[in-house]
Amino acid sequence: MSPAPDLQDVVCYGAAGLALHLLTQLKPIRAHRPSLRCVGFVDEFSHGYPHPTEDAPVISPQQRREQFPDIPVLLGIGDPKARARIFTELLTEGASWYTSSGDPDRVHPSAKFGPGTLIREITRVGANVRVGRGALVLARLIAHDVTIGDFTTVGVDAGVLGHVTIGDEVNVAPYAVVCNGRPGRSLTIGDGAVVGVGAVVTKDVPPGAVVVGNPAMPVAHWRKLTALAEQAVAEDRDG
């Protein structure tokens, strides 16, 4: 039976935590798009029972292929590498994607989003923004002239200011700020990098690097500075 005109059936890949949070964020009925109705939650490791809080079963990937092959998939997974793996597997199976481009009142009409990308309802998105396939953007702000690569996650209430390029499979943690890009010289975060919670990124981050702090720096540098600070406090106390 076809869903009511104000409903959009989806299969949610993920059955707890972030998946439920995303459904809560994306469910409200709005004039510009139908509300979501999840018909099944896919869990690779634990399935075969009714979801404890939602009116839908928890199923295996094989059951999704058998029962809901034509229903769009919502990627409710936060880890970039897992999103990339699952997206690739589903692509080979011929799956289609649920894509959320956010609230049109908050998104500049020039912004472009790849298939399977989810943009939080409250996220403001500026002009000349490009977001790749399967990305997850829960930020408070994505300013103008920003590129976000495939399968990258930008965490809750993070902020990405203008002239920034973020690579593929990057994990920008909640409350981080990425800034200091300028016309003709974008700040760049390389593929596979990790930006820690609340970090303030003001310089380029190499591929695969893990940075923390304000200003953001590699974890090894942060540990050295912390050790020096602790040593100085101890010497001051003992002296």
N, C-alpha and C positions, 0 to 999 in steps of 0.2 A: 504494500500500500504506500502511495506517495505521501510525503510529509505535508502538513498544512503549509500554506503559502508563507507563513511567518516563521517557519522552522527550517533549519538546515541540519540534516543528519550527518554525523561524522563518526569515525572510529578513532578513539584517542589512544595513541601509542604511549603507554604509561598508565598506571592505575592508582597512583598515590602522590602525595607531596606536590611537586611542581605541576603535574598533570591536572590535579584537581584545582590548584590555584589558577592555572590558565583557563580552565573551563569557567571558573567563577568570574574571571576578568572579561571573558569573551561572550558570556551568555546573554547579557541584557538585550532585550528587544529594542532596537533603534530603527528610526525611519529609514536609515540608509542601508540596512542589511538585516536578514532574519536572525533570530536567536538560534543558538546551537542546541542540538539534542544528540547526546552521545548514545549510540546504540551498542557499543562494546568497548571495553578497555583491553588493550593488548599487553600482556606481561609474558616475557620470554621464560620466566623461571617459576612462577606461581600462577596457576589458572585453573579453570574448571569449576568456578563457584560464582554466585551472585555478588556483585560489588556491595560492600557493607553499607555504603551511604548513598549510592546512586542506583537508579532503576535500570541497570544494564549488567550483562555478564562480564566476567573477567575471562578472556580467551587467550589462546596461544596464537603465534603468527600463522600457523597452518589453519587454525579455525577462522582467522580473518580472511584468508584466501578462499576458504570454502563458503563461508556464510555472508561475507560482506565485500566481495571483490570489487564492486563498483561504487562503494561508499568512500568519499574522500577521507584521507588520513590526516589527523592533527598530531604533529610531533610534540608530545608532552615530555620531552627529555631535555635536560639542561646541559649535560656534558657535550661539548662540541664534537669530540671524536665519536661518541656514541651516536650523535645525530647524523654525522657523516656516514657512519657504517649502516645505520638503519635506512637512511634515505637511499643509499646505493642499492641495498637489498630490495627495498620496495620498488625502486625504479626498474630493476630487472624483472619484477613481477607484474609490471604494468599498472601499478597503483597510481591513483590521482591524489592531489594534495588539497588540504584546506589551507588557504592563505589569508591572513588578516593584515590589511594595510592600515589598520588603526582608524581613528575617528577622522573623517574628512574635514571636519572643522578645525582639526589640529595638525593636519598634514598638508604640506604645500603640494599643489597639483603637479609640480614637476618631479616629485619623488618617484622612484621606481623600485619595485620589490620583486625578488625572484620567487619561484614556486616554493610553497612550504614554509615561507617566512611568516612569523607571528609578531605583530607590533601591538604593544599594550595600548589599551583604550586611551589612557591619559598621556601617552607620549606625544610631545610636540616634535614635529619633523619639518626641517627647513627646506629651502630651495636647493636643487641640484644634489640631492641625496640619492645614493645608489646602494641597495642592499641585495646581497647575493642569495643563492638558494639556501633554504632550510635554516636561515638565521633566526635567532630569538632575541628580540629587543624589548626589554622591560624598563628601559631608561626613562628618566623624567624628560630629558631633552636630547635630541639629535639635531644639531644646528645645521647651518648651510654648508654646502660643498664638502660633504662627508661621504666616504665610500666604506662600506662594511662588507667583508668577504663572506664566502659560503660557510654555513654551519657555525658561524661565530655567535657567541652569547654575550649580550650586554646586559648586565644585571640590574636588579630593581633599584630605581632612583639614581642610577648613574647619570653622568652628563658628558656628552661629547660635543665640544665646541667646534667652530668653523675650521675648514681646511685640514681635515684629518683623514688619513687612510688607514683602515684596520684590515689586516689580512684574513686568510681563511683559518677556521678552527681556533680562533682566539677566544679566550675566556676573560672578559672584563667583569670583575666582581661587583656586587652591590655597592652603591655610594661612591664609586670611583669617579674621578673627573679626568678627562683627557682634553688637553688644551694646548695653546701656544703655536698652533699652525698658522700660516699666513699665506696670502696669495703668492703663488709661484713656488712655495716651499711648504708643502703639507707635512705635518707631523705624521710619522709612520709607525705603526705597530706591526711587527712582522708575523708571518704565519706561525700558528701554534703557541704564541706567547700567552702568558698569564699575568693579569693585573690584579693585585690584591685588593681586599676590601678597603674602601676609603682612600685608596692611593690617589695621588695627584700626579699625573703624567705630563711632564713639560718638555721631554726630550724623546727622540726616537727610541723605540724598544726593538732590539734585534729579534729575529725569528727564534722561537723556542725559549726565550728568556722569561724569568719569573721576577716581577718587580713589586715592591711594596713601599709604603711610606709616603711622606710629603716633604720634599719632592720625591717622586718614585725613584727607586734605585734597585739594583740587583740584590737579592736576598743576602748574598755573601757580604756585600758592602754594608748593608743594614746591620748585620750581626757584628761586624767589626766596629761600627760606630757605637752600637749599643754596649759592646764590651768596654770600649774606651770611656764612654760616659759613666758606666758603673765603676770603673777603676778610678776615675777622677772623683766621683762622689765618695768612694771609700777612702781615698787618700786625704780628701778634705776633712772627712770625719775623724780619721786617725791622727791627722796632723795638728 
